[in-house]
Amino acid sequence: MKTTPDACPRGPEAFIIGAMDPVRIQRIRQALEALTSPGVGKEALLESLKVLDGEVSQPNSGLPGDLDHYLRRRSYEKALVYLNGGAPGAGTCGRGA
C-alpha cells in the first residue's frame, strides 16, 4: 500500500511514538532529560537509570525498534532525539549505516 507524501508529515516514527502509551513515553522522556541535563544529582541519575533499564529489562520491551536499540545500548541522547521526533545520527554499531 502506497501512502501520499503528506500521510506522515513527521515520518513513521511520529506515528509509532503516537501509538505508545503516553504515560510510558513521559516516564522515558523525563528519565532521559534527567540524564542529559547538567547539574542533576546522583540520586536522580541513579533513579533515571533504573527507570530506563526497567523499560528494556524484558527481551521484548514493546518499544519501537529504534528506541529499544538506543536504550539497550545506553545511547540516551539519541533516544531523546528520537522521542522528540528527530533523526539521530548514525553511531558506531553499524546499524544506521
N, C-alpha and C positions, 0 to 999 in steps of 0.2 A: 504494500500500500504506500503510495507516494503522498507526501504532505506538501502543502504550499510553503514557500519560504517564510511566510508570516505565521505559520502554525505554532511554532515555538520560538517567539522572538528572542527569548533569553537563552535558548538552547535546551536540549533534552535534560540537562542536569537540573534546570529550574523546575521542570515538570516532576522529575524524580524526587527532588527535595520537597516539593509542594505536596507530594503524596505521603510523606513521612508524618509521623505523629508530631504535632507542633511542640508538645511538652518535651519530647526527646530531643528535637532539634535545638530548643532553647537550652536544655541542660548541657548538650555537647558544645554549643556556641559559647555559653558562659565559661565552661571549663577551658576551652581553647583561648578565649580572651584573657583569662587569668594567667595562663601560661605564657602568652605572648606580650603581656603588659609589663613594663618596668616597675620595680618597686613593690611587687606583690610579695607578701610574707611567705615564709617557709611552710607554714601550716596550710595556707591557701593553695600553694603549689602542690603539696602532697595530696590534698583533697581532690584537686583537679586531675591529677594523675590517676587517682583511684577511680574517679568517675569515668575517665576515658578508657582506662584498662577494662573496667567493667562492661563498657559498651561493646568491646570486641573479645570478651572472655570466652564466648562460645564459637565453635568453628563456623557456624552460620549466624552472623550477627544480625542479619536482616537489614543491614545498611546498604546503600548503593555501593557498588564495587569500588569506585574510586575513593569514596570516603572511608570505607573499610580498609583499603590499602594504605591510605595516609595515616590512619590511626594506628594500625598494626605496626607500621614502620616508624611511628612517632614523628611523622612529618607534620607537626601541628600547624605551622604557618600555612602550608599547602591545604590542610583540611579546612582551615578558617577561610581561606580564599575561595575554596570550592563551595562551602556553605553559603558564602555571600554572593554566589553566582559568578565568580570569576573563573579564570582558566589558569590554574597553577602551572608553573614552568616545569619542564621535564627534569627529572632527577638523575641520579646515577645508577638506578637499578635496571635501566634499560627498558622499562615497561612503557614509558611515554615517548620513546624514540620512534 
